[in-house]
Amino acid sequence: MKEFLKTHQSPILLDCTIRDGGYAINFQFSARDTRNICSNLDKAGIRLIEVGHGLGLGASNPSNGIAFEADEDYISTAKSVTKNSFVGAFFIPGIGKKEDIKRAKEAGLDFIRIGKDVTDLEATRSFIDYAQELGLHVSINMMKSYAVNSLELGNIIKNMNGWGADLICLVDSAGCMMPEQIREYVSVIKDNSDLPAGFHGHNNLGMANANSLAALKGGAQFVDATLRGMGRSAGNAQTEAMAFIFQEYGYDSNLDPFLLLEMSENIIEPLMLFPQGLSSMDIVIGISKFHSGHLPRFKRILKKYDIDLRKLIIGVSKVNCINPSDELIESVAKDLARIDEFS
């Protein structure tokens, strides 16, 4: 994995549905769910997948919530169905132990993200060393990064130089940060360290996607997201929306947003105990610059053609996103029907 990341120049979208998303369903992702989600994430071009209990390795107990599967089973299951993706897990010193990291590595773990409050990062050092000894790619996740100002953050980053991590991740644990602050903090990481920067954002102010984009614009190489934005509290940046944003900005053309939309609708939504994130149609309308007032006319066309409404909206909007004619809608629908017939 380390060699892959050294040669991979474009930003990377990390999906942590089966980790952070687990909060939204009381950590009850099963092995079957894990196979289904991870195999399709792999097909959709997601190269980094984080799995396991929301609080990381060794966290499954009555106090933290008992996960449906053991840590090693989440990891080995994910590894068994992915061909091109790397599988990782979260770890919090004081919750997990070194033995948990060892068992995770034996189950096939590729990377680990060691998290601690930004004011207490010294507690990660021995675990970083141990994970590196095992050959894992190691990220330091600075939980509650907003608790310090940019000057204080710079000093913290300088102090971490030489600790042996491979990545430094900014974490908006409360979903309280603004895009300009994210961009500033990512710049602080880059100005004070040679390590790549990442970002993990929550959505309490509805800013997770915008903040993730700000992180990318600031030079972050990694941003986190979950399908349907599911996760702790108000949820996270949304994988399927971020896939479109990645394409819009030319960050990664190998992602398959439509497969991610289908996963969100058909796999994730039936599992959710309460709604989070944007619907597939909301995302498609946004990325297409499409006015929802035209939807009834588009839906009438579907009575004649067995095609994907979302692809019809995107196809028509590329030609005319202001006031598409019925003739244009039908013409694009015919083309899509022919493509589907011979694909």
N, C-alpha and C positions, 0 to 999 in steps of 0.2 A: 504493500500500500504506500509506503513512504516514497518509493521510486516513482509510482504513478503520480503522486501529488507533486513531486519535484518537477515532473515534465508536463503536468497539466497546467496550462497558463490561464485559462479562463475561469471565472468564478464557478463555484459548485453549490448546488442546492442540496442540503442535507434534510432528509425526512426523518422526523422523530415521532411519527404517529403512534407506534407501538410502545413508545416510552412516555413522552409527555401527554400524548392523546389518551393514555390509559387512565389518567385522572378522571376523565369525563365518564368512564364506565367502571369506575372502582377497580381498575387494573385487571379487568376480566377478559382480556384478549386470550383466546385459546390457541392451541397449536394449529388448529385448522384456520383460524383467522390469520395467524402469523404467516402460514404458508401462502394463503390467498393474497394477502396484502404485499408481502415481500416479493413474491414471484412477479406480481404485476408492476410494482415499483421498479423492479429490475428491467422489465420489458419497456417501461416508460422512460428509461434513461436516467433514473435516479441512481447515483453512484455511491452515496453514503446513506446507510440506513441504521438508525439507532433503535434498539429494542430493549425490552425488560421493564421492570418496575419503575414507576415515575421517580422515585427517590433513589434509584440506582441499585447496583449490586448489593446483595445482602439485606435489602430493605424489607423484604416480604415477611411481615409478622403481624400479629393482632394490633399493635400500636400504629403501624404505618399503613395497614391494609394488606391483606393477603392476596398476592397475585394468583391468577388461574394456573400459571405454569411456573416452574422453577427457572432461575436465571439461565442455567446451562441449556435448558430445553428451548427457551426463546432463541438463544444464540444458535444452537445446532440446527434448529428448524429453519431459521432464516438462512443459514449457510447452505442448507441442503437444496434450496429452491432458487438461489441466486447464482447467476453465471458471471456477471460483470460488476456486481455491487460489492462493497465492503460493509461489514457488519460491526457495529459498535455498541457500547453500553455507557451509561452514566455511573458515576461513583462519587459518593460524599464521604470523606474521612470522618470517622465517628459513627457512621451508619454501617458502612462496609468495612471489611478487613482485607488484608493482603491475600488471605486464603481464597476470598471471593474472586479476586482478580486472577489468581492462579487457575481456579476452576473455569473461569470464563475463557481464559486463553486456551485451556485444554479443549474447550467446547468449540473453538474456532474463532474467537474474537479477533478482529483486526485492529480496532481502535478503541480508546477509552477517553472519556471526558471527565476530568476530575474537577469537581465543583466545590467551592467554598466562598463564603462572603468575601467581598473585595477587601475588607479590613482584616481578614484572618487567613490570608493565602499561605502563610508560612506552614500551616498544617498540611499542605498538599505535598511538600517536598519529598518526604520519604516514599510516598506512594508514586510520585513521578519517577523517582529513581527505580523503584521496583518494577513498574510497568515497562520502563525502557529496557531493563534487564531481560524482560520476557519478550522483547521485540515488538511491543505495541506502539502504534502511533498515539501520541499523548497530547491532549488539549487541556489547558488550564481554563476553566470556566469561572469568570469573575462574577459570582452571583451578587445581585443588588449593586451593580456597577455605579448606579446613580448616587450611591451614598457618599461618594467622594467627588470633589471638583476636578477639573481637568489637570490642574497643577499637581494635586495630590495623586491623581492617576498616573501622571508621568513619572513621579518618584517611585510609585509601586512597580511600574513596568521596568524601570531601570534596575530595581532591586531584584527582579525575577530573571534578569539576564544571567545565563549560565546555569539555570536550574535544570535544563535538559528537556524542557517541553518542546513540542513541535508546532504548537499553535496557541494563540491567546484569544479567548472568546469573550467579547463584551456581552453582558447579560442584563436585559431590562426585565427583571423578575416581576415587577409590579405593573408593567405596561404603562409607565408614567412619563417616559422620555419622548422628546420631540425630534424630528428629523435632523435639524441643525445641530442638536446636541449629540446625536448618534454619529453624525459625520465628524464632528469635532473630536469625539472620544476615539473613533477609529483612527483618525489622524495622529492622535497622541500615541496610540499603540505603535503605529508605523514609524513615528519619529523617534521613538525610544527603544525600539527592538527591531531585530532583523527577522523576527518570526512573522508569518502571515497572521492576519486578523480574521476573526469570525464574529458573527452576531446571532444572538438568540433573543427574540422579542415576544412579549405578550401583548394582548390586544385590548386592554382595559379602557383605553381612550380611542379605540378604533384605528390605531396608528401602526399596527404591526407590519402590514405590507409596506406602507410608506417608509417606515423606519428601516426595514430590510433593504429597500431600494437605496435609501440614504447611505446605509452601510456600504453597499456595493459601490456607489458613486464616490465614497470616501476611500475606497481601495481595499475593502474586505474581500477575502477570497472565498469565504464560506458564509452562507446564511441558512438558518434553520426554518423549517415549516412543517405543518402537519396537514393531512387531508381533512377537508372541511374546517380547518382551523381548530380542530378539537384539542382540548388540553386544560391544564389547570386554570382556575379562575375564569377569565373571559376568553381563554384560548390563546392561540398563536397566530403567526403569519400562516397563510393558507397555501399549501403546496400547489394546488392546481392553478390558483391565481398567480403565484410567483413564477410558475412555468411559463405562462403567457408573458409576464413581465420580463423574464429572462430573454425570451425570444424577441420581444419588442425592442429591447436594448442591445441585442446581439451578443448576449453573454453566453448562451448555449443553444445551439440549433438542434441538438440531438434529443431534447426532451419531447415527450408526446403528451401535450396538454389534454387532448381528447380522451386518451386512455385514463389519465388522472381524473378527469371529470366523471367518466363512467365508474371508476372506482369509488369516488365520493358518493355518487348516487346509489350505486348498487351494493356496495360492500360496507361503507362507513355509516351512512345515514340510518340503515336498519339497526345498527348497534347502539346508536346514541340514545342516551336517556333524556337529553334536553337539547334544543337546537343551539348550534354555534356556527359561526362563519357565514359565508355567502353561498347561495344556491348556485348550481351550475349555470342556470339561465342568467342570473345576475352578473356573473363573471363574463359570459359570452356577450351580453348586451354592452358591458363596459368596454371590453377589448375591441368590439366591432364598431363603436360609436353609433350604436343603433338605438332609435327611439322606440320604447316599448309600446307606444300607441299603434305601431304598425303590426303588432303581433297577431291580431285576429286574421288579417289577410294572409300572413305566412302560414298560420295553422290551417286555414282552409285548403291551401295547396297540398298539405300532407294527406288529405283525403284521396288525392290522385297519385301521389308518389310516396313510396316507402323509403324515406330518406331521414337523415338526422336533422332535426330542426335547427340545432346549433350550427351545423355546417352550412345550412341554407342561409341563416342570418349572416354569418361571416362572409360567405361567398357573395351575397347580394350587396352587403355593405361595402365591400371592396370596390364595387362599381358605383354605388350611389347610397350613401348613408343618410341622406337628407329626406328624400321623398321618392323611394323606389316605386316604379310602376308595376302593375300586375304582370305585364309582359316580361319585365326583367326577372321578377320573382319566379315565374314559370320557366323561363329559359334556364336559369341557374338550377332550378329543381330538376329539369330534364337532364342536364349535364351530370349532376350528382347521381341521379338514378342510373345513368349509363356507366359511370365510374364504379358504382356499387355492384352493378351486374357483372362487370368483367374483372372485378378485383378478387 
